[in-house]
């Protein structure tokens, strides 16, 4: 599992407050009906999201931060929060892959000089 951070907005009073949520993410794996040798495959493993921590953005009140962390943990357990966490983690993972590919390409260009 890799740790990621996403921003969510907690309904607080009459407005919303920005909360940075840290979570662990595992993408799971798709089901495989049969292995290459013909043996039976295995069922799918769903993605997993595990709450790590949460902090209010630009608010330094420990009591409010504790409340925000409780809200964030519940938010990740709900379908909407879970889906947003999966999307955020996939986007960050894709961005990291693109950066790694650009770095490799740059190193190859430098080696050719």
Secondary structure, DSSP 4 states (H G I P E B T S, - for coil): -EEEEEEEEEEETTEEEEEEEEEEEE--B--EEE-TTS-EEE--B--EEEEEEEEETT---HHHHHHHHHHHHHHHHSHHHHHHHHHHHHHHHHHHHHHHHHHHHHHHHHHH-
